[in-house]
Amino acid sequence: MLKIGLMRVLYTLLMYLATPIILYRLAFRGLRNRDYFWRWRERFGFFDCPKMQDAIWVHAVSVGEFNAAVPLIEALMRRFPERPMVVTTITPTGSSRVQSVLGKRVFHVYLPYDLPGSVRRFLDRTKPKLAVVMETEIWPNLYLSCSARKIPILIANARLSERSLRGYGPAKALAGHCVRAAAWIAAQSKVDAERFLRLGAEPSRLELVGNIKFDMKFPDGINEIGTSLRAGWGANRPVWVAASTHEGEESAVLEAHALVLRQFPDALLIFVPRHPERFKLVTTHCRSIGFRTSTRSENLTPEGSTQCFVLDSMGELLNFFAASDVAFVGGSLSDIGGHNMLEPAGLGIPVIVGPYTYNFEEIADRMISDGAAILVNSGAELGGAICKILKYSATRNAMGEAGMRVVVSERGALERLLGRAVALLQA
């Protein structure tokens, strides 16, 4: 126990020493995305909020985690309408998404840095009765402060990649102590559950629940929205989307599109960078190569002659998935770990991914083995796979149907997760 206490002291000291660097990084990111300049006080636990008691608190790092959490948040608000709902994120894009989806129905702030004073101020103001942490956020001071206050922590949709497990290194004992402070760990998959056990989780408080992302609900009329969008571009032209792309794989996407245009001269690429600060950079890159490029903010919709359309807005990706023939899901050609491929799959859209899908390891393996997705390793392979899917409608339809079967077959995690959250609240 002395060892753990000493490790926590050293960790906290390092956090204090790193704070100026963290603030510098925030300021640097603010040069590209000015939203990073604002609301710094919240990151240290200073914020005004209405008087709260016994709140339900849900933390989601950014857009992907928040989108997965929305059905659970909605279900908890219906079940406990008398309790305040607090939602925290870390990124401005996540914050914007919370405000656009839930508005004033919830109280939203940034999660404070994992410093004792910042955590104390946050908990003093929000007074949560239950903490629901989405996926893989393990913050020692936050977890141990909640434990000391007898605030149960539910790690929901819990995942832990092999890389993350190895990354704890000498801090593994402290991380294991933190996960043992959680009241319940709801693992996405058997592999994730085994890794949490290796980290040090208590077996009696660990359960294989499944991935809540399979339970996503698409907006009413989403297919009609896709059809309407497509009619404005040219209903019969081939359309593919490169979604949630990162620096390092955007050149591969444009290489692929050049190959696609050789076989399909009227093809349209919907380009969706993961981070808003890359919108202008990607637009400039497309134009510098010579592609006729327009953007959502400048042109609203692509014209018949448009070859690349940069979706430089938030919250519209589903609509453009629904308007596409095939989707490349980014963060997978660059060593990021991949992003959510269930959204296009659930809409019946064939999926292509790169080799780095460890954030969705079992989902990617299942979709590839079931014929719902194709694995590629380069821009040239990506272009070839897109051309094959666009050329053969039977392949396109079979992949789309396989993806929908995968999504439907794995549903049910939301109800199991909700049951565990209700039990912790009522305990």
Phi, psi and omega in degrees: 000324176299322179298315180296317180299319179294320179297322179293320178298314180296318178300314181296319177300316179296322178297317178297317180294328182277346185304315177300324178293319179298317179294321177298318180295321176300314180296320180296316178295331178295340177294331178263325180228103190295345178297337178290346180281339190259161170063036179294329182301325180299328183288353174243015175083013178258112177196155175269139177208157176295159179297128184234155174205133176057044180285158168261125183243126178240127177249128176226124187305306186211204190298312184299314179294322179294316179303320178293328184279341187306312180300323178292317178300313180299317181295320179292322178293324176292320184285326183231067185294340182278346184266137173296146177246121179250131178235126177245150172224180176247326186260152175300325179294321175296318178299315179299321180293319177301313184292326181283328183272317187250341176055226184274006177288343178231163173260123185241133170217168172285146172293133180289160173299155187278059176250141186308314181294318180296316179296317180300315180296319179298312182291325177298324183279321187267335177047059183288146172267335179213137174248123176249114182252121184278126165076266194225025183275109179239106181242112188305310182294323179294311182297314185286332174292319176298318179298318180296329179268004181060038173265112182293137177252126173253113174275106188263144180055039190294130175224151181210109181284160178299323179296316179296319179299314178293328185294339179293332175049233182293346178270009183300321180298319178293317178298319178297321177298322180293314182292334175288342175282345178288141179288328181203141175241115181259096188282145178291320189215168177298319179297317178297318179299316180297322180290322176296324175296319178295330178288333178127013180296151177282118184304326182288348179243027180235133184220139173277108186256330186103175185263119182297340181293339174292338184268013180299145177248127179278148179301147176301136177077017183298322180292324178293323176298316179299317179297318180295316177301314185294326179299326180287338181268337190122102191301332187260358181281147179291137182226130172228155184239135172253105192255140174057047182278156181237163173303136181105335177243355181290327175295323178295323178297316180289327173298316179297318183293326176299320177293319180298318183295335177294323179268329183230084187301337180262012183295150179238131174257124171265112187256121185233089176299147182294319186247136183303329181294349179261358182304306183292323180298317180291319178301314178298319180298315180300315183289326182294332178283337179113004177286138174288112193235136172228171183228160178296320184288327184268323190241351179071302178225154177288151175266176181298333181269354183292134178257326176232133177235113182272119179275088183263051177219168182249147172083010183244003187299320181302318180300320183280333168301314183295341181261008187247162177267331184204149183232129167264126181258118189282186187071013185239339170272329167270156185280068180253327181114356176088161178235183191293112178265000181282336180296305177294323181299318180294339177267003179080025181259127176302144186242142173235136179225160173272189186281346185261086182235031186291343174286341179227046192305303184290324178297314180298314180299317181295315182293322178292315182292330180272002177082017179267345183217157178238138177263131177232161184239359184200172176297322179296316178294323178298313178299318179296320180294320179295316179300319179298314182293320179291327184284323186248106182295329179296319177296316180299314182292320180295318179295318179298317179293322178296319179297317179295324177295319179299314182298312183296322186291340185254010181287160178126347182296326182301313181296320179294320180292318178299319179300319179291320179297317179297318180299319180292323179291326184269352183295000000 
